[in-house]
Amino acid sequence: MIAYLDQHDTVDISMTSVADCTVVIPTYNECENIGQLLPQILAQPRFRVLVVDDNSPDGTAAIVANLARNEPRIGLLSRPGKQGLGRAYIAGFRRALAEGAEYICEMDADFSHDPRYLPNLLSAAEARYDMVLGSRYVRNGGTVNWGVARQFISRGGNIYARTILGLPVADATGGFRCYRRHVLEAIDLDAIQSNGYSFQIELVYRTLRAGFSIGEVPIIFPDRRVGQSKMSQRIVLEALLTVWRLRFGR
């Protein structure tokens, strides 16, 4: 079942002192963002943060470790080097599940994903859906400060994935989302081959194939504040090929 929630349709949830939602954030060279981002997430008591850092040479992990000394809701998973976005998320998912998270969100560290949307994602997952997508392409969603080429790639990639895989969602490529734990427990994480941004498409596809419900909530997605995008031609090519691999069951 697929649906989306308008910004006026979000379900209010009572805040508790139990941090039952872990927000997984992969990082590589995000020292200019991570120290500002984490306090904004943790201002809401339902959330914990797990940063998965790929040995950032700019000291990102050290900033997180320093913050974690005084905040038990911050976790750090340090990896020896760049192993890809998909591997980072899977490592984070496994850690969050092992630590008992009932809900697991994923988001970027560069403020393109605004922490203020996290309660909307969580409330929709708690009330109605197994997976909730933060969507740029539903009513009241959108992008800010994007060039023509980036808009073409993003919109075209979603049309491409929807057409070939029959995905009835508006934004399968976005990385701002929330899962109920039983979704990630049911999906064979070892079988996921995608490691770039196509990872997001594959997770949507596998969630649907497993019979779970997906909803979408609108988000506004601005360009990153500082730092460099991790997008590359190789990542785009992987996404193009991944869609066909999934289509033919490989």
Stockholm file with secondary structure:
# STOCKHOLM 1.0

chainA/1-250         MIAYLDQHDTVDISMTSVADCTVVIPTYNECENIGQLLPQILAQPRFRVLVVDDNSPDGTAAIVANLARNEPRIGLLSRPGKQGLGRAYIAGFRRALAEGAEYICEMDADFSHDPRYLPNLLSAAEARYDMVLGSRYVRNGGTVNWGVARQFISRGGNIYARTILGLPVADATGGFRCYRRHVLEAIDLDAIQSNGYSFQIELVYRTLRAGFSIGEVPIIFPDRRVGQSKMSQRIVLEALLTVWRLRFGR
#=GR chainA/1-250 SS CEEECCTTSCCCCCCCSCCCEEEEEEESSCHHHHHHHHHHHHTSTTEEEEEEECCCTTSHHHHHHHHHTTCTTEEEEECSSCCCHHHHHHHHHHHHHHTTCSEEEECCSSSSSCGGGHHHHHHHHHHTCSEEEEESSSTTCEEESCCHHHHHHHHHHHHHHHHHHCCCCSCSSCCCEEEEHHHHHHSCGGGCCCCSTHHHHHHHHHHHHTTCCEEEEECEEECCSSSCCCCCHHHHHHHHHHHHHHHTTC
#=GC SS_cons         CEEECCTTSCCCCCCCSCCCEEEEEEESSCHHHHHHHHHHHHTSTTEEEEEEECCCTTSHHHHHHHHHTTCTTEEEEECSSCCCHHHHHHHHHHHHHHTTCSEEEECCSSSSSCGGGHHHHHHHHHHTCSEEEEESSSTTCEEESCCHHHHHHHHHHHHHHHHHHCCCCSCSSCCCEEEEHHHHHHSCGGGCCCCSTHHHHHHHHHHHHTTCCEEEEECEEECCSSSCCCCCHHHHHHHHHHHHHHHTTC
//
